[in-house]
């Protein structure tokens, strides 16, 4: 066989292994179960902590959804204004007055101390205030996340019924523009490939992760795990949080959300590029060897199949064309469930190699930004060498 045919066969073998041996990552059936915990008066106290920095654009779409939660127990909301310059804190107070519902406290911790990322500094302040009220659970949710009225009830019910210490849902991200349709479902698909939800949710887990936009955390577990102090430098704070909880002996569940949505728009490729590039190299622990391996792996798994099919058909290399086409078909087939979850047309499935190529470029750009001293930049702050997910 030709060299191209060998590469295409290896790519096909990789896809067959991913199809069957990577925790069925491509399936989208890991969802919260129906509420079973319904005994009146038995619902635990919950404090909702929302870190917010310059979120005036999305806050009217997200904060009211928290304030009007239909939760049978006692709950309150703490919004931590992380040095906003757009009136985020004032707007939060106005929205609370307009919608009523759960009590709202708005606080500002000032600029982060050295060694802290901004979000975790805000969470530290908000969690400390919340713990003073004696909640059994803390809901850590981003300022761009909108919750259906029964969201908190379902999260708490899952934690109580299954004795879980951390329940996390990956919010359904906004998909409206062309670039969002092309990039966003693939973002969740790649995340699930890296951290298969079934592996995370096993009694004996094989992977550990969470989705930072929606995390229900048992308070005593947060204390035992020394969260957020133990992960204060993390840019990829959700995975770091899950690892800290797991090290403390906590049980974790992660799934796709049905009633929790991100309202943040990423209308153009530039916005999506910056969102992904700011943390991609941190995920690789700023390791050049991991970067080279990741680029090679993406090329072999995602780019070789269409190239082999086209080149093989052009040159008459039947083995390369057949193996490349088969690998591409398996790839597209595993992407279909995620496209259905996002209610997107299935003709996007064969375009996954192109999207993977964009992610390859974003990852390389993330490394370039790091070595140029720009690190992970977000809303006016730059972390030149943040930690991805510290193991200590």
Order of alpha helices (4+ residues) and beta strands (2+ residues): alpha-beta-alpha-beta-alpha-beta-alpha-beta-beta-alpha-beta-alpha-alpha-beta-alpha-alpha-beta-alpha-alpha-alpha-alpha-alpha-beta-beta
